[in-house]
């Protein structure tokens, strides 16, 4: 792994470039099935606080804000271009966005009932510290849904760091479980989220391996 500063800069530059090319919409669509399934498992309810780490254009923050006006929905992203798009696309007054890398010490401990992250945590300079920071932010009994497509069992993903020029942590399914448990989280579920095959579509890794969800709870 590069230094923390180098890694943050690399990830920021990559996602800024993708935002300028309009790839945020493609990511929203491409991740839609897995993201929805993971979001559903979080069970966001009225009056709760929700955080999306690496929110992109803010689509899951909008989902949370739509649950009820009393939900406080927050999106965090290292990319200023993504945050600008998220703010432009989000009319709900109970949603807000923060431009900053994660972890962000200014966020208060034991604040969030649900934390969601899609395709982000393997980019963090210090993965263990990132997971521990997510655990710190959860209320007792709160849930963390971490979804990744880059993992050991998905051989199709192994070349991605070279393809995009950014370092990534590659863990196995068991490795993600162990990483959560190491910081004291309880793993509620691990699942491969596989979208249905469209008519005439040839199966890809999305149908064979799927997106890996690790759903963990802060003990209450």
C-alpha positions in Angstrom: 0.0 0.0 0.0 1.2 3.5 -0.7 1.3 6.1 2.1 -2.1 7.3 3.4 -1.7 10.6 1.6 -0.8 9.0 -1.7 -3.7 6.5 -1.5 -6.3 9.1 -0.7 -5.0 11.3 -3.5 -5.1 8.4 -6.0 -8.6 7.4 -5.1 -9.8 11.0 -5.1 -8.3 11.6 -8.6 -9.8 8.4 -10.0 -13.3 9.1 -8.8 -13.1 12.8 -9.8 -12.2 11.6 -13.3 -15.1 9.1 -13.4 -17.5 11.7 -12.2 -16.4 14.1 -15.0 -17.0 11.3 -17.5 -20.5 10.6 -16.1 -19.5 7.2 -14.8 -21.4 7.8 -11.6 -24.7 7.0 -13.3 -23.2 3.8 -14.7 -22.1 2.8 -11.2 -25.5 3.6 -9.8 -27.1 1.4 -12.4 -24.5 -1.3 -12.3 -24.4 -1.6 -8.5 -28.2 -1.1 -8.2 -29.2 -4.7 -7.5 -26.6 -5.4 -4.9 -26.9 -2.0 -3.3 -30.6 -2.3 -3.0 -30.4 -5.8 -1.4 -27.8 -4.6 1.1 -29.7 -1.4 1.9 -32.9 -3.4 2.5 -31.1 -5.6 5.1 -30.2 -2.4 7.0 -33.9 -1.8 7.8 -33.6 2.0 8.0 -36.5 3.2 10.1 -38.0 6.6 11.0 -35.9 8.7 13.3 -32.7 6.9 12.5 -29.3 8.2 11.4 -27.8 6.7 8.2 -24.3 7.0 6.7 -23.1 6.0 3.3 -19.2 5.8 3.2 -18.1 6.6 -0.3 -21.6 7.8 -1.4 -20.7 8.6 -5.1 -23.6 10.6 -6.5 -25.7 9.9 -3.4 -28.2 7.4 -4.6 -28.4 5.4 -1.3 -28.6 8.6 0.7 -31.7 9.5 -1.3 -33.1 6.1 -0.6 -32.6 6.6 3.1 -34.0 10.1 3.0 -37.1 8.8 1.3 -37.8 6.3 4.1 -39.2 9.1 6.3 -38.6 12.9 6.7 -37.3 12.1 10.2 -34.4 10.1 8.9 -31.0 11.9 9.0 -29.2 10.7 5.8 -25.5 11.5 5.4 -23.2 10.8 2.5 -19.4 11.0 2.7 -17.0 10.9 -0.2 -13.4 11.8 -0.9 -14.2 13.0 -4.4 -15.4 16.6 -4.6 -16.8 16.0 -8.1 -18.9 13.1 -6.8 -20.1 15.2 -3.9 -21.1 18.0 -6.3 -23.1 15.6 -8.3 -24.7 14.2 -5.1 -25.8 17.6 -4.0 -27.2 18.5 -7.4 -29.2 15.3 -7.6 -30.6 15.3 -4.1 -33.6 17.5 -3.2 -34.5 16.0 0.1 -33.9 18.4 3.1 -33.1 15.5 5.4 -30.0 14.5 3.3 -26.6 16.1 3.5 -23.2 15.4 2.0 -19.6 15.8 3.3 -16.5 16.0 1.2 -13.9 14.2 3.2 -11.9 11.0 3.3 -12.9 8.2 5.6 -12.3 7.8 8.5 -13.5 11.2 9.6 -12.8 11.8 13.3 -15.2 14.7 13.4 -18.1 12.3 13.1 -19.5 11.5 16.6 -19.2 8.0 18.0 -22.4 6.0 18.5 -24.4 8.2 16.1 -25.5 6.0 13.2 -28.0 3.2 13.2 -27.0 2.1 9.8 -23.8 2.4 7.7 -23.6 1.4 4.1 -20.7 1.1 1.8 -20.5 -0.1 -1.8 -17.2 -0.8 -3.4 -15.1 1.5 -1.1 -13.5 -0.2 1.9 -10.8 -2.0 -0.1 -9.5 1.4 -1.2 -8.8 2.6 2.4 -5.2 3.1 3.3 -5.6 1.2 6.6 -8.5 -1.3 6.2 -8.5 -2.4 9.9 -8.7 1.2 11.1 -11.5 1.9 8.6 -13.6 -1.0 9.9 -12.9 0.0 13.5 -13.9 3.5 12.7 -17.2 2.3 11.2 -17.8 0.3 14.4 -17.1 3.4 16.5 -19.8 5.3 14.6 -22.5 2.7 15.1 -25.0 2.8 18.0 -25.1 -0.4 20.0 -27.1 -2.8 17.8 -26.4 -0.7 14.7 -25.7 -2.4 11.4 -22.8 -2.0 8.9 -23.4 -3.3 5.3 -20.1 -3.6 3.4 -20.4 -4.7 -0.2 -17.3 -5.4 -2.4 -16.9 -6.8 -5.9 -13.1 -7.0 -5.6 -12.4 -10.1 -3.4 -10.4 -13.3 -3.6 -13.0 -15.7 -4.9 -13.9 -13.3 -7.8 -11.0 -14.1 -10.1 -12.4 -11.7 -12.7 -11.6 -8.8 -10.3 -8.0 -9.6 -9.6 -6.6 -7.3 -12.3 -8.6 -4.2 -11.3 -5.8 -2.5 -9.3 -3.5 -2.6 -12.4 -6.4 -1.6 -14.6 -7.2 1.6 -12.7 -3.8 2.3 -11.2 -4.9 2.3 -7.6 -3.9 -0.1 -4.8 -6.6 -2.2 -3.2 -6.9 -4.7 -0.3 -8.0 -8.1 -1.6 -9.6 -10.3 1.0 -11.4 -13.6 0.8 -15.0 -14.0 2.0 -13.6 -15.5 5.2 -11.1 -12.6 5.4 -13.8 -10.0 5.4 -15.6 -11.9 8.2 -12.4 -12.1 10.2 -11.7 -8.3 9.6 -15.1 -7.4 11.0 -14.8 -9.8 14.0 -11.3 -8.6 14.8 -12.6 -5.1 15.8 -15.5 -6.6 17.8 -18.3 -6.5 15.3 -20.7 -9.5 15.0 -21.2 -10.8 11.5 -24.9 -11.2 11.0 -24.8 -12.4 7.4 -22.5 -12.9 4.4 -24.1 -13.3 1.1 -23.3 -13.2 -2.6 -25.7 -10.8 -4.2 -26.4 -11.9 -7.8 -28.6 -9.9 -10.1 -31.0 -11.8 -12.4 -29.9 -12.5 -15.9 -31.6 -10.2 -18.5 -33.2 -11.9 -21.5 -30.5 -12.7 -24.1 -27.7 -11.7 -21.7 -24.7 -14.0 -21.2 -23.8 -14.6 -17.6 -20.8 -12.7 -16.2 -19.0 -12.8 -12.8 -22.0 -10.8 -11.4 -24.2 -13.9 -11.9 -21.5 -16.6 -11.1 -19.7 -15.0 -8.1 -21.8 -11.9 -7.3 -21.2 -8.9 -5.1 -20.0 -10.0 -1.6 -22.0 -8.5 1.2 -20.8 -8.7 4.8 -23.4 -7.4 7.2 -22.1 -6.8 10.7 -23.6 -5.5 14.0 -22.1 -3.5 16.8 -22.9 -5.6 19.9 -25.6 -4.1 22.1 
